Amino acid sequence: MEIIATNALISINETVVVQLVSFLIFLYIMNRIMFRPLLSTISQRKELIADFHKDIISGKEDLVQLGKDLDREQAKIIQETHKVVLSLETEGDQRAMDILEEVRQQISELRHETEDRIKDQVRQARVELAGEVEAVTLTIMEKVLHRRL
């Protein structure tokens, strides 16, 4: 090997070629051991992040759709509840009218029974009064006429 002396900063000789070959071998080994797996991992992570992003977007869309479905379902339930409430109110009103009619009939029956009892009591009172009136009349007549009848 011959050493060439120069005043330049870099001298070109056999060591440059050896260093270049060593550097290329080092670069090949680094590429195989470190850069390829690292680039592979980076691309896998990018794909995973893209999948997560797609999942997030589809999840948001699903959430919006579920919100709309929930709103529709809530409106449907409110309408059904309103129908049930109206039905129950109508049924309650009908039941109240039936009860009111039954009470009116019972009041009418009680009134008739009471009127019949009062009429019976009036008849009995008239019969009793008739007997008493007759006795009082006889007594008054005897007193007025001063004799016994």
NORUR-V726240 format. One record per residue. N is the residue number from 1. PHI is phi in whole degrees, -180 to 180 (* if undefined). PSI is psi in whole degrees, 0 to 359 (999 if undefined). NEAR is the number of other C-alpha atoms within 8 Angstrom. Layout:
n & phi & psi & near
N & PHI & PSI & NEAR
N & PHI & PSI & NEAR
This chain:
n & phi & psi & near
1 & * & 137 & 3
2 & -114 & 132 & 3
3 & -98 & 127 & 5
4 & -104 & 126 & 6
5 & -95 & 127 & 5
6 & -139 & 164 & 5
7 & -91 & 358 & 4
8 & -76 & 163 & 5
9 & -72 & 322 & 4
10 & -118 & 132 & 4
11 & -113 & 141 & 8
12 & -98 & 119 & 6
13 & -152 & 196 & 8
14 & -67 & 331 & 7
15 & -66 & 330 & 7
16 & -66 & 319 & 8
17 & -65 & 316 & 8
18 & -63 & 317 & 8
19 & -64 & 321 & 8
20 & -65 & 316 & 8
21 & -65 & 317 & 8
22 & -62 & 319 & 8
23 & -65 & 318 & 8
24 & -65 & 319 & 8
25 & -63 & 315 & 8
26 & -60 & 317 & 8
27 & -64 & 319 & 8
28 & -63 & 314 & 8
29 & -64 & 316 & 8
30 & -63 & 321 & 9
31 & -63 & 316 & 9
32 & -69 & 314 & 9
33 & -82 & 321 & 8
34 & -115 & 307 & 8
35 & -70 & 314 & 9
36 & -61 & 309 & 9
37 & -61 & 323 & 9
38 & -67 & 315 & 8
39 & -65 & 322 & 8
40 & -63 & 315 & 8
41 & -64 & 319 & 8
42 & -63 & 316 & 8
43 & -67 & 321 & 8
44 & -62 & 318 & 8
45 & -66 & 321 & 8
46 & -61 & 316 & 8
47 & -63 & 318 & 8
48 & -63 & 317 & 8
49 & -65 & 320 & 8
50 & -63 & 318 & 8
51 & -63 & 317 & 8
52 & -62 & 319 & 8
53 & -63 & 316 & 8
54 & -62 & 317 & 8
55 & -63 & 321 & 8
56 & -65 & 315 & 8
57 & -63 & 314 & 8
58 & -67 & 325 & 8
59 & -64 & 318 & 8
60 & -63 & 318 & 8
61 & -63 & 317 & 8
62 & -62 & 320 & 8
63 & -64 & 317 & 8
64 & -63 & 316 & 8
65 & -64 & 318 & 8
66 & -64 & 323 & 8
67 & -62 & 315 & 8
68 & -63 & 316 & 8
69 & -61 & 318 & 8
70 & -63 & 318 & 8
71 & -63 & 317 & 8
72 & -63 & 316 & 8
73 & -64 & 320 & 8
74 & -65 & 317 & 8
75 & -63 & 320 & 8
76 & -64 & 316 & 8
77 & -65 & 321 & 8
78 & -63 & 318 & 8
79 & -64 & 315 & 8
80 & -63 & 320 & 8
81 & -64 & 320 & 8
82 & -63 & 317 & 8
83 & -62 & 316 & 8
84 & -64 & 319 & 8
85 & -63 & 315 & 8
86 & -62 & 318 & 8
87 & -62 & 316 & 8
88 & -66 & 321 & 8
89 & -64 & 317 & 8
90 & -63 & 315 & 8
91 & -63 & 320 & 8
92 & -65 & 318 & 8
93 & -62 & 317 & 8
94 & -64 & 317 & 8
95 & -64 & 319 & 8
96 & -63 & 319 & 8
97 & -64 & 319 & 8
98 & -62 & 315 & 8
99 & -64 & 318 & 8
100 & -62 & 319 & 8
101 & -66 & 318 & 8
102 & -61 & 317 & 8
103 & -65 & 319 & 8
104 & -61 & 319 & 8
105 & -64 & 317 & 8
106 & -63 & 320 & 8
107 & -64 & 317 & 8
108 & -62 & 315 & 8
109 & -63 & 316 & 8
110 & -63 & 322 & 8
111 & -64 & 316 & 8
112 & -64 & 317 & 8
113 & -62 & 316 & 8
114 & -64 & 318 & 8
115 & -62 & 318 & 8
116 & -63 & 317 & 8
117 & -64 & 318 & 8
118 & -64 & 317 & 8
119 & -61 & 317 & 8
120 & -62 & 316 & 8
121 & -65 & 322 & 8
122 & -66 & 317 & 8
123 & -60 & 313 & 8
124 & -63 & 318 & 8
125 & -64 & 321 & 8
126 & -65 & 318 & 8
127 & -63 & 314 & 8
128 & -65 & 319 & 8
129 & -67 & 323 & 8
130 & -61 & 316 & 8
131 & -65 & 316 & 8
132 & -68 & 321 & 8
133 & -63 & 319 & 8
134 & -64 & 317 & 8
135 & -66 & 317 & 8
136 & -67 & 320 & 8
137 & -63 & 317 & 8
138 & -63 & 318 & 9
139 & -65 & 318 & 8
140 & -66 & 317 & 8
141 & -64 & 319 & 9
142 & -65 & 321 & 11
143 & -69 & 318 & 8
144 & -70 & 318 & 6
145 & -87 & 349 & 6
146 & 56 & 39 & 7
147 & -152 & 169 & 6
148 & -91 & 140 & 4
149 & -109 & 999 & 4
